[in-house]
Amino acid sequence: MPGPSPGLRRALLGLWASVGLGVFHLSAVAQEPFWADLQPRMALVERGGSLWLNCSTNCPRPERGGLETSLRRNGTQRGLRWLARQLIDIREPETQPVCFFRCARRTLQARGLIRTFQRPDRVELVPLPAWQPVGENFTLSCRVPGAGPRGSLTLTLLRGSQELIRRSFAGEPPRARGAVLTATVLARREDHGANFSCRAELDLRPQGLGLFENSSAPRELRTFDAPRLEDSDCPRSWTWPEGPEQILRCVARGNPEPSVHCARPDGGAVLALGLLGPITRALAGIYRCTATNIQGEAVKDVTLTVEYAPALDSVGCPERITWLEGTEVSLSCVAHGVPPPNVSCVRSGEAKVIEGLLRVAREHAGTYRCEATNAQGTAAKNVAITVECEWGSKGQDGLCQNNPDLISSPCVTLCSTDGPSFEELSCPSNWTWVEGSGRLFSCEVDGKPQPRVECVGSRNTSEGVLLPLAPPDPSPRAPSIPSEPTPGIYTCNATNRHGSMVKTVAVSVECERGPGRGGGSRDVGGALDQPSPDALHDCFTAPPQMDESTCPSHQTWLEGAEAAALACTARGHPSPQVRCSREGTIQPQRLHVSRQDAGNYHCLATNAHGTDSRTVTVGVECEWGQHQIEGTWCPDQGHAAVGLPGESHFWEQGIPA
């Protein structure tokens, strides 16, 4: 039998080879493990986002397969051994999808893990108290709802840019979302108006994403604090020179901002704080400053010192002094000024200062130069010292035996002489004048010959004011005081040819209670009885006030008439002093009015409780033709006089009106 043809053999050989290879391949597949895979196996998706999952297997012919998840699906794509599906609107904090295939009667599975994150879009700082007391605690609370995972969150509370507290929530469960941070903070004075805020950080950089940050809106803290008057803002002592304008400042700290009021404790003058004004010696004194707000008040006493240059007047330092040979005296001059001046006296032509007690000798007679100095200036005055000598003898009647009429003149007899001396009973150091009494101050001084007494105000509003004195021998026709005296400190100087003595007297004014000014009862002669002490009280006080009725703003003088003072007075209690001075260039004093007197004058009224000022315009009228005063004419400058005799024309500041 013939064998198979070569071509057939080759075909059968190829078939068996193919079968052999197929069997071998099936054996290899049966021995290889089958698996399912899910990609991405782990994923971090922003909440509400979407994700494609790819589920695949190495099984050659899987019977069936799928992807199990509770998440929403949007689309699916399939192949023989793979499945791709899109998941959308992923909101669950954590989910585990399952990829599965059925292969050779086995179920192949692969599990995945999908987590979501949420940015800190909402960072909320709980509102602060409307008003927070200084020195007490308040609570800062920050909320970040929904942000997460919480384990990646860090919250920070801030005052301005300063970190107060910082907390990381690392270690929290993966499913935890949102966070709260609370802290207790002490309110400080400097915290008023400070901004507090909260910062949230979600750090996903370890997961390959970024750092997400957000901050809350700032909240302003408003604190309230009781007033404080600190020396840096309201000094206890103010010292200014008299004259220049100054701004008085007394500022209180506290919240709400306190109001500050400074006045004399007796209810007198009030300081105009924060306003530019002239400094006068009438403002000097102690003021009580009170700062007030809704939290309370603070009180502080402030001393205002007004410095001015020394002055040597005739009361404190007479121009002529007589000493008696053999007596002990001292050459002392009292000067007024602030700070208190240092006064020294030297004999003309000598440098040695006269100090202490001197036993008077004839060689002490002469002229001495007394000089008062303080920080504001210097004042000097010449004092003539006369030395008298006792000689001769006197009779029993005290008269000069040769000439009884020369008791006060040198004579051959011994003249009994005494320098002035004060006694408290006859010249009290404190005197109270009762309003309406009309009585004068009595100051009787011992001395031979009888000393001459003069009392002049030496401080504040009484400075330079002459105090009326009762005559040594009062009579029914004795003058009475025309109005109340100016209260204050007066220096009384008693002088005779044998010396002088000075005494300080304090004068105060009281008013009577009851319906009538001056109260009390009058005797038959009409004199006012002394009221009982219970019927007296301090007089009302009022600062100066000037208006058109007391000080007209326009006044007219007639050229050629005798020089007159401005008609300006002021209301106030005690009665204010009014001084008027010309503005601009100082004009020489004249006996008669001239057109150069026209211009603006500044009038200042002063008493113990304040000042008031007023500007007065003075116009000068001139008559055309000859004036009554011989030799005075009113011709127009550079023009011919026009008009009839007796006509008057107005001239104001050198310009005919």
MARLOZA-827334 format. One record per residue (C-alpha): residue in three letters; chain; x, y, z. Coordinates in steps of 0.1 Angstrom, whole numbers, plus 5000, padded with zeros to 4 digits. Layout:
<bapas>
   aa  ch     X     Y     Z
  Ala   A     X     Y     Z
...
</bapas>
This chain:
<bapas>
   aa  ch     X     Y     Z
  Met   A  5000  5000  5000
  Pro   A  5015  5032  4990
  Gly   A  5022  5058  5019
  Pro   A  5006  5093  5021
  Ser   A  5018  5118  4998
  Pro   A  5044  5143  5010
  Gly   A  5019  5171  5008
  Leu   A  4994  5154  5030
  Arg   A  5021  5145  5054
  Arg   A  5031  5180  5056
  Ala   A  4994  5191  5062
  Leu   A  4989  5165  5089
  Leu   A  5021  5174  5106
  Gly   A  5010  5211  5106
  Leu   A  4976  5200  5121
  Trp   A  4992  5180  5149
  Ala   A  5016  5208  5155
  Ser   A  4987  5231  5158
  Val   A  4968  5208  5180
  Gly   A  4998  5202  5201
  Leu   A  5004  5239  5205
  Gly   A  4967  5245  5213
  Val   A  4968  5218  5240
  Phe   A  5000  5233  5254
  His   A  4984  5268  5254
  Leu   A  4953  5255  5272
  Ser   A  4974  5238  5298
  Ala   A  4994  5271  5303
  Val   A  4961  5292  5307
  Ala   A  4947  5267  5332
  Gln   A  4978  5270  5353
  Glu   A  4980  5310  5352
  Pro   A  4960  5329  5382
  Phe   A  4932  5352  5371
  Trp   A  4926  5386  5387
  Ala   A  4904  5417  5386
  Asp   A  4919  5452  5388
  Leu   A  4903  5486  5395
  Gln   A  4920  5518  5386
  Pro   A  4924  5542  5402
  Arg   A  4925  5520  5433
  Met   A  4925  5550  5456
  Ala   A  4912  5585  5446
  Leu   A  4906  5619  5464
  Val   A  4879  5639  5447
  Glu   A  4865  5674  5455
  Arg   A  4830  5671  5469
  Gly   A  4805  5672  5440
  Gly   A  4832  5662  5414
  Ser   A  4833  5633  5390
  Leu   A  4857  5603  5383
  Trp   A  4863  5576  5357
  Leu   A  4869  5541  5371
  Asn   A  4884  5513  5349
  Cys   A  4875  5478  5359
  Ser   A  4895  5450  5340
  Thr   A  4906  5413  5342
  Asn   A  4931  5389  5327
  Cys   A  4906  5362  5323
  Pro   A  4906  5352  5286
  Arg   A  4868  5347  5283
  Pro   A  4851  5362  5314
  Glu   A  4815  5351  5317
  Arg   A  4803  5384  5330
  Gly   A  4816  5414  5350
  Gly   A  4806  5448  5365
  Leu   A  4812  5477  5389
  Glu   A  4792  5479  5421
  Thr   A  4789  5514  5437
  Ser   A  4762  5536  5453
  Leu   A  4774  5566  5434
  Arg   A  4757  5582  5404
  Arg   A  4768  5570  5370
  Asn   A  4769  5591  5338
  Gly   A  4782  5567  5312
  Thr   A  4797  5532  5307
  Gln   A  4821  5517  5281
  Arg   A  4828  5480  5277
  Gly   A  4852  5456  5262
  Leu   A  4857  5418  5264
  Arg   A  4878  5420  5295
  Trp   A  4873  5456  5307
  Leu   A  4846  5480  5318
  Ala   A  4850  5519  5322
  Arg   A  4823  5539  5341
  Gln   A  4821  5576  5350
  Leu   A  4809  5585  5385
  Ile   A  4794  5620  5390
  Asp   A  4783  5644  5418
  Ile   A  4804  5625  5444
  Arg   A  4794  5637  5478
  Glu   A  4800  5609  5502
  Pro   A  4830  5615  5525
  Glu   A  4842  5579  5517
  Thr   A  4830  5551  5494
  Gln   A  4844  5517  5482
  Pro   A  4834  5507  5447
  Val   A  4839  5469  5438
  Cys   A  4851  5456  5404
  Phe   A  4842  5419  5397
  Phe   A  4844  5393  5369
  Arg   A  4832  5357  5367
  Cys   A  4859  5335  5353
  Ala   A  4861  5296  5353
  Arg   A  4834  5294  5379
  Arg   A  4853  5318  5401
  Thr   A  4845  5354  5410
  Leu   A  4873  5378  5407
  Gln   A  4871  5411  5428
  Ala   A  4890  5443  5432
  Arg   A  4880  5470  5457
  Gly   A  4887  5507  5455
  Leu   A  4886  5537  5479
  Ile   A  4872  5570  5469
  Arg   A  4873  5599  5494
  Thr   A  4861  5635  5489
  Phe   A  4875  5667  5502
  Gln   A  4858  5701  5507
  Arg   A  4876  5734  5506
  Pro   A  4872  5758  5536
  Asp   A  4848  5781  5517
  Arg   A  4830  5792  5548
  Val   A  4851  5805  5577
  Glu   A  4829  5821  5604
  Leu   A  4839  5841  5634
  Val   A  4812  5843  5660
  Pro   A  4801  5880  5666
  Leu   A  4820  5898  5694
  Pro   A  4803  5916  5723
  Ala   A  4789  5950  5714
  Trp   A  4810  5966  5742
  Gln   A  4836  5947  5761
  Pro   A  4849  5959  5795
  Val   A  4886  5962  5797
  Gly   A  4902  5937  5821
  Glu   A  4876  5910  5815
  Asn   A  4876  5879  5794
  Phe   A  4857  5874  5762
  Thr   A  4853  5844  5739
  Leu   A  4866  5840  5703
  Ser   A  4849  5811  5684
  Cys   A  4856  5801  5648
  Arg   A  4835  5776  5628
  Val   A  4844  5760  5594
  Pro   A  4814  5739  5585
  Gly   A  4818  5710  5560
  Ala   A  4855  5715  5553
  Gly   A  4876  5684  5553
  Pro   A  4888  5659  5558
  Arg   A  4891  5673  5593
  Gly   A  4925  5656  5598
  Ser   A  4940  5679  5572
  Leu   A  4926  5711  5587
  Thr   A  4944  5738  5608
  Leu   A  4926  5767  5623
  Thr   A  4942  5799  5636
  Leu   A  4927  5828  5656
  Leu   A  4943  5862  5650
  Arg   A  4943  5897  5665
  Gly   A  4952  5918  5635
  Ser   A  4982  5899  5621
  Gln   A  4992  5884  5655
  Glu   A  4984  5847  5660
  Leu   A  4966  5841  5693
  Ile   A  4961  5804  5690
  Arg   A  4967  5778  5663
  Arg   A  4953  5742  5663
  Ser   A  4959  5713  5639
  Phe   A  4932  5685  5638
  Ala   A  4956  5658  5626
  Gly   A  4946  5623  5636
  Glu   A  4908  5629  5633
  Pro   A  4888  5601  5615
  Pro   A  4889  5603  5577
  Arg   A  4852  5607  5574
  Ala   A  4851  5637  5599
  Arg   A  4842  5670  5584
  Gly   A  4841  5706  5597
  Ala   A  4859  5721  5627
  Val   A  4854  5745  5656
  Leu   A  4881  5764  5675
  Thr   A  4873  5784  5707
  Ala   A  4896  5805  5729
  Thr   A  4892  5829  5759
  Val   A  4909  5863  5755
  Leu   A  4916  5891  5780
  Ala   A  4904  5925  5768
  Arg   A  4931  5951  5770
  Arg   A  4929  5989  5767
  Glu   A  4948  5988  5734
  Asp   A  4924  5962  5720
  His   A  4898  5989  5713
  Gly   A  4892  5990  5676
  Ala   A  4914  5959  5670
  Asn   A  4903  5934  5643
  Phe   A  4899  5898  5652
  Ser   A  4897  5870  5625
  Cys   A  4900  5833  5619
  Arg   A  4922  5816  5592
  Ala   A  4915  5780  5580
  Glu   A  4941  5759  5561
  Leu   A  4933  5726  5543
  Asp   A  4966  5709  5535
  Leu   A  4963  5682  5508
  Arg   A  4998  5685  5495
  Pro   A  5007  5650  5508
  Gln   A  4980  5636  5485
  Gly   A  4994  5654  5455
  Leu   A  4970  5683  5457
  Gly   A  4975  5718  5471
  Leu   A  4971  5740  5502
  Phe   A  4937  5756  5504
  Glu   A  4933  5787  5526
  Asn   A  4905  5810  5536
  Ser   A  4898  5836  5563
  Ser   A  4868  5849  5580
  Ala   A  4856  5885  5578
  Pro   A  4873  5906  5605
  Arg   A  4853  5916  5635
  Glu   A  4862  5949  5654
  Leu   A  4863  5948  5692
  Arg   A  4849  5978  5710
  Thr   A  4861  5981  5746
  Phe   A  4850  6006  5773
  Asp   A  4872  6018  5800
  Ala   A  4868  6042  5830
  Pro   A  4884  6077  5825
  Arg   A  4921  6082  5835
  Leu   A  4939  6115  5839
  Glu   A  4975  6107  5833
  Asp   A  5003  6133  5839
  Ser   A  5015  6129  5803
  Asp   A  4981  6141  5790
  Cys   A  4970  6164  5819
  Pro   A  5000  6177  5839
  Arg   A  4995  6185  5876
  Ser   A  5013  6218  5872
  Trp   A  5012  6243  5844
  Thr   A  5035  6273  5843
  Trp   A  5033  6300  5817
  Pro   A  5045  6336  5813
  Glu   A  5019  6363  5814
  Gly   A  5009  6378  5780
  Pro   A  5015  6353  5752
  Glu   A  4985  6332  5740
  Gln   A  4986  6296  5750
  Ile   A  4964  6265  5746
  Leu   A  4954  6248  5778
  Arg   A  4953  6211  5773
  Cys   A  4940  6184  5797
  Val   A  4931  6152  5779
  Ala   A  4916  6121  5795
  Arg   A  4920  6085  5784
  Gly   A  4891  6061  5784
  Asn   A  4865  6046  5762
  Pro   A  4841  6061  5752
  Glu   A  4863  6092  5751
  Pro   A  4857  6111  5783
  Ser   A  4847  6148  5785
  Val   A  4870  6170  5806
  His   A  4859  6200  5827
  Cys   A  4884  6222  5847
  Ala   A  4871  6248  5872
  Arg   A  4880  6263  5905
  Pro   A  4868  6242  5934
  Asp   A  4848  6272  5948
  Gly   A  4827  6272  5916
  Gly   A  4846  6302  5901
  Ala   A  4865  6305  5869
  Val   A  4864  6277  5843
  Leu   A  4894  6270  5820
  Ala   A  4887  6271  5783
  Leu   A  4905  6238  5774
  Gly   A  4918  6234  5739
  Leu   A  4913  6270  5729
  Leu   A  4940  6296  5721
  Gly   A  4938  6325  5746
  Pro   A  4959  6351  5764
  Ile   A  4974  6342  5797
  Thr   A  4967  6367  5825
  Arg   A  4977  6365  5862
  Ala   A  4939  6364  5870
  Leu   A  4939  6328  5857
  Ala   A  4965  6316  5883
  Gly   A  4952  6292  5909
  Ile   A  4942  6257  5916
  Tyr   A  4916  6240  5893
  Arg   A  4898  6207  5897
  Cys   A  4897  6188  5864
  Thr   A  4870  6161  5861
  Ala   A  4869  6135  5833
  Thr   A  4836  6117  5828
  Asn   A  4822  6089  5806
  Ile   A  4796  6062  5811
  Gln   A  4821  6041  5831
  Gly   A  4827  6067  5858
  Glu   A  4848  6097  5864
  Ala   A  4884  6107  5874
  Val   A  4893  6139  5893
  Lys   A  4926  6157  5895
  Asp   A  4937  6190  5910
  Val   A  4959  6211  5886
  Thr   A  4979  6242  5896
  Leu   A  4981  6270  5870
  Thr   A  5010  6293  5877
  Val   A  5013  6326  5857
  Glu   A  5048  6341  5859
  Tyr   A  5053  6379  5855
  Ala   A  5081  6403  5860
  Pro   A  5088  6420  5894
  Ala   A  5073  6453  5904
  Leu   A  5085  6476  5932
  Asp   A  5057  6500  5942
  Ser   A  5056  6527  5967
  Val   A  5038  6505  5993
  Gly   A  5062  6477  5994
  Cys   A  5093  6498  5987
  Pro   A  5088  6535  5995
  Glu   A  5110  6561  5976
  Arg   A  5119  6578  6009
  Ile   A  5126  6562  6043
  Thr   A  5136  6580  6075
  Trp   A  5156  6562  6102
  Leu   A  5163  6573  6137
  Glu   A  5199  6573  6148
  Gly   A  5206  6545  6173
  Thr   A  5177  6523  6164
  Glu   A  5179  6489  6148
  Val   A  5163  6486  6113
  Ser   A  5166  6466  6081
  Leu   A  5164  6479  6046
  Ser   A  5139  6456  6031
  Cys   A  5118  6461  5999
  Val   A  5088  6439  5991
  Ala   A  5085  6432  5954
  His   A  5055  6417  5936
  Gly   A  5061  6390  5909
  Val   A  5060  6353  5901
  Pro   A  5081  6335  5908
  Pro   A  5088  6355  5940
  Pro   A  5116  6379  5932
  Asn   A  5149  6381  5950
  Val   A  5154  6417  5962
  Ser   A  5188  6432  5971
  Cys   A  5197  6467  5980
  Val   A  5232  6483  5977
  Arg   A  5243  6518  5985
  Ser   A  5250  6539  5954
  Gly   A  5287  6536  5944
  Glu   A  5292  6504  5965
  Ala   A  5289  6467  5957
  Lys   A  5281  6453  5992
  Val   A  5245  6442  5996
  Ile   A  5227  6455  6027
  Glu   A  5215  6425  6048
  Gly   A  5202  6419  6083
  Leu   A  5196  6444  6111
  Leu   A  5215  6477  6111
  Arg   A  5221  6500  6141
  Val   A  5214  6533  6125
  Ala   A  5242  6557  6123
  Arg   A  5244  6591  6105
  Glu   A  5266  6576  6078
  His   A  5238  6553  6067
  Ala   A  5220  6583  6051
  Gly   A  5221  6583  6014
  Thr   A  5207  6568  5982
  Tyr   A  5203  6531  5979
  Arg   A  5196  6510  5947
  Cys   A  5171  6482  5953
  Glu   A  5167  6456  5925
  Ala   A  5142  6428  5923
  Thr   A  5148  6399  5899
  Asn   A  5130  6367  5888
  Ala   A  5129  6345  5857
  Gln   A  5106  6370  5839
  Gly   A  5127  6402  5844
  Thr   A  5141  6428  5867
  Ala   A  5128  6459  5884
  Ala   A  5150  6486  5901
  Lys   A  5143  6516  5923
  Asn   A  5162  6543  5941
  Val   A  5154  6546  5978
  Ala   A  5165  6578  5997
  Ile   A  5174  6571  6034
  Thr   A  5173  6600  6058
  Val   A  5188  6596  6093
  Glu   A  5174  6618  6121
  Cys   A  5191  6625  6154
  Glu   A  5177  6632  6188
  Trp   A  5191  6661  6208
  Gly   A  5181  6687  6234
  Ser   A  5155  6681  6262
  Lys   A  5117  6682  6264
  Gly   A  5092  6694  6290
  Gln   A  5067  6673  6309
  Asp   A  5040  6681  6284
  Gly   A  5060  6666  6256
  Leu   A  5064  6699  6238
  Cys   A  5096  6715  6227
  Gln   A  5103  6740  6255
  Asn   A  5116  6767  6232
  Asn   A  5090  6763  6205
  Pro   A  5059  6741  6213
  Asp   A  5048  6743  6176
  Leu   A  5078  6724  6164
  Ile   A  5068  6689  6177
  Ser   A  5075  6673  6144
  Ser   A  5106  6694  6136
  Pro   A  5141  6692  6151
  Cys   A  5145  6715  6180
  Val   A  5168  6720  6210
  Thr   A  5145  6698  6232
  Leu   A  5141  6661  6232
  Cys   A  5112  6651  6208
  Ser   A  5095  6619  6216
  Thr   A  5095  6600  6183
  Asp   A  5084  6565  6174
  Gly   A  5084  6546  6142
  Pro   A  5051  6530  6130
  Ser   A  5039  6498  6146
  Phe   A  5008  6476  6138
  Glu   A  4986  6460  6164
  Glu   A  4962  6432  6154
  Leu   A  4933  6447  6173
  Ser   A  4935  6481  6156
  Cys   A  4945  6467  6122
  Pro   A  4933  6431  6117
  Ser   A  4950  6408  6093
  Asn   A  4917  6395  6080
  Trp   A  4887  6417  6073
  Thr   A  4853  6408  6060
  Trp   A  4831  6435  6044
  Val   A  4794  6429  6045
  Glu   A  4775  6440  6014
  Gly   A  4754  6471  6019
  Ser   A  4771  6480  6052
  Gly   A  4790  6510  6037
  Arg   A  4817  6506  6063
  Leu   A  4854  6512  6056
  Phe   A  4884  6492  6067
  Ser   A  4899  6506  6099
  Cys   A  4937  6503  6103
  Glu   A  4950  6524  6132
  Val   A  4988  6525  6135
  Asp   A  5009  6536  6165
  Gly   A  5037  6560  6160
  Lys   A  5048  6596  6166
  Pro   A  5043  6616  6146
  Gln   A  5011  6599  6134
  Pro   A  5020  6575  6105
  Arg   A  5004  6578  6072
  Val   A  4987  6545  6061
  Glu   A  4980  6533  6026
  Cys   A  4967  6498  6016
  Val   A  4972  6487  5980
  Gly   A  4962  6454  5964
  Ser   A  4991  6432  5958
  Arg   A  4978  6400  5941
  Asn   A  4954  6388  5914
  Thr   A  4924  6411  5906
  Ser   A  4931  6434  5936
  Glu   A  4966  6443  5924
  Gly   A  4971  6480  5923
  Val   A  4936  6487  5938
  Leu   A  4936  6513  5966
  Leu   A  4916  6501  5997
  Pro   A  4896  6529  6012
  Leu   A  4904  6534  6049
  Ala   A  4882  6547  6078
  Pro   A  4896  6581  6092
  Pro   A  4912  6579  6126
  Asp   A  4884  6600  6141
  Pro   A  4851  6589  6125
  Ser   A  4824  6615  6123
  Pro   A  4788  6615  6110
  Arg   A  4802  6630  6078
  Ala   A  4828  6604  6074
  Pro   A  4828  6590  6038
  Ser   A  4814  6555  6032
  Ile   A  4825  6531  6006
  Pro   A  4807  6537  5973
  Ser   A  4806  6500  5962
  Glu   A  4819  6467  5974
  Pro   A  4857  6465  5978
  Thr   A  4876  6441  5956
  Pro   A  4884  6410  5976
  Gly   A  4920  6400  5977
  Ile   A  4954  6405  5994
  Tyr   A  4964  6441  6003
  Thr   A  4998  6454  6015
  Cys   A  4994  6482  6041
  Asn   A  5023  6505  6045
  Ala   A  5025  6528  6075
  Thr   A  5051  6556  6072
  Asn   A  5063  6585  6093
  Arg   A  5096  6603  6092
  His   A  5111  6577  6116
  Gly   A  5105  6547  6094
  Ser   A  5079  6525  6078
  Met   A  5063  6492  6085
  Val   A  5044  6468  6062
  Lys   A  5015  6445  6069
  Thr   A  4995  6421  6048
  Val   A  4957  6422  6050
  Ala   A  4932  6397  6035
  Val   A  4899  6413  6024
  Ser   A  4868  6391  6017
  Val   A  4832  6400  6009
  Glu   A  4800  6385  6023
  Cys   A  4764  6390  6014
  Glu   A  4733  6388  6036
  Arg   A  4706  6362  6032
  Gly   A  4670  6372  6031
  Pro   A  4648  6391  6006
  Gly   A  4666  6424  6008
  Arg   A  4701  6432  5996
  Gly   A  4720  6443  6027
  Gly   A  4693  6429  6051
  Gly   A  4696  6437  6088
  Ser   A  4679  6466  6106
  Arg   A  4688  6503  6108
  Asp   A  4690  6526  6139
  Val   A  4674  6560  6142
  Gly   A  4703  6577  6125
  Gly   A  4699  6554  6095
  Ala   A  4731  6534  6102
  Leu   A  4730  6497  6094
  Asp   A  4733  6473  6123
  Gln   A  4758  6445  6121
  Pro   A  4738  6414  6109
  Ser   A  4742  6381  6127
  Pro   A  4767  6356  6114
  Asp   A  4739  6332  6105
  Ala   A  4725  6358  6081
  Leu   A  4758  6359  6060
  His   A  4770  6339  6031
  Asp   A  4795  6342  6003
  Cys   A  4785  6367  5976
  Phe   A  4775  6354  5942
  Thr   A  4803  6355  5917
  Ala   A  4803  6362  5880
  Pro   A  4830  6366  5854
  Pro   A  4833  6399  5835
  Gln   A  4808  6407  5807
  Met   A  4809  6437  5784
  Asp   A  4784  6446  5757
  Glu   A  4772  6475  5737
  Ser   A  4754  6491  5767
  Thr   A  4785  6490  5790
  Cys   A  4812  6495  5763
  Pro   A  4800  6510  5730
  Ser   A  4819  6497  5701
  His   A  4820  6531  5684
  Gln   A  4828  6563  5704
  Thr   A  4835  6598  5692
  Trp   A  4859  6624  5706
  Leu   A  4861  6661  5696
  Glu   A  4895  6673  5684
  Gly   A  4909  6699  5707
  Ala   A  4889  6688  5738
  Glu   A  4906  6676  5769
  Ala   A  4919  6641  5766
  Ala   A  4893  6616  5778
  Ala   A  4892  6579  5787
  Leu   A  4871  6554  5769
  Ala   A  4836  6550  5783
  Cys   A  4839  6513  5790
  Thr   A  4827  6494  5821
  Ala   A  4819  6457  5827
  Arg   A  4794  6437  5847
  Gly   A  4806  6411  5870
  His   A  4811  6402  5907
  Pro   A  4834  6413  5921
  Ser   A  4835  6445  5901
  Pro   A  4859  6439  5872
  Gln   A  4888  6462  5864
  Val   A  4887  6476  5828
  Arg   A  4919  6486  5810
  Cys   A  4919  6499  5774
  Ser   A  4950  6502  5752
  Arg   A  4956  6515  5717
  Glu   A  4962  6488  5690
  Gly   A  4991  6492  5667
  Thr   A  5018  6519  5671
  Ile   A  5019  6535  5706
  Gln   A  5011  6572  5704
  Pro   A  5026  6598  5729
  Gln   A  5002  6609  5757
  Arg   A  4985  6642  5749
  Leu   A  4966  6667  5770
  His   A  4941  6673  5742
  Val   A  4924  6651  5716
  Ser   A  4939  6651  5682
  Arg   A  4930  6632  5651
  Gln   A  4959  6609  5657
  Asp   A  4939  6595  5686
  Ala   A  4914  6579  5662
  Gly   A  4917  6542  5658
  Asn   A  4910  6508  5674
  Tyr   A  4914  6503  5711
  His   A  4914  6469  5730
  Cys   A  4895  6469  5763
  Leu   A  4901  6440  5787
  Ala   A  4879  6434  5818
  Thr   A  4893  6412  5846
  Asn   A  4882  6399  5879
  Ala   A  4889  6368  5899
  His   A  4866  6347  5878
  Gly   A  4877  6354  5843
  Thr   A  4882  6380  5816
  Asp   A  4862  6396  5787
  Ser   A  4875  6418  5759
  Arg   A  4860  6442  5734
  Thr   A  4873  6462  5705
  Val   A  4863  6499  5704
  Thr   A  4867  6521  5674
  Val   A  4873  6558  5682
  Gly   A  4865  6585  5657
  Val   A  4876  6621  5661
  Glu   A  4854  6649  5650
  Cys   A  4869  6682  5641
  Glu   A  4852  6716  5637
  Trp   A  4859  6736  5605
  Gly   A  4871  6769  5617
  Gln   A  4887  6779  5649
  His   A  4881  6758  5680
  Gln   A  4873  6772  5714
  Ile   A  4907  6764  5726
  Glu   A  4929  6791  5712
  Gly   A  4954  6781  5686
  Thr   A  4938  6748  5676
  Trp   A  4923  6744  5641
  Cys   A  4909  6716  5621
  Pro   A  4920  6723  5585
  Asp   A  4918  6694  5560
  Gln   A  4953  6680  5555
  Gly   A  4965  6695  5522
  His   A  4931  6710  5513
  Ala   A  4913  6742  5519
  Ala   A  4888  6741  5548
  Val   A  4853  6742  5534
  Gly   A  4822  6749  5555
  Leu   A  4809  6774  5580
  Pro   A  4823  6780  5614
  Gly   A  4807  6756  5639
  Glu   A  4803  6728  5614
  Ser   A  4819  6695  5624
  His   A  4833  6668  5603
  Phe   A  4841  6632  5612
  Trp   A  4877  6619  5611
  Glu   A  4884  6583  5617
  Gln   A  4920  6569  5615
  Gly   A  4932  6600  5597
  Ile   A  4906  6598  5569
  Pro   A  4878  6624  5568
  Ala   A  4844  6606  5568
</bapas>
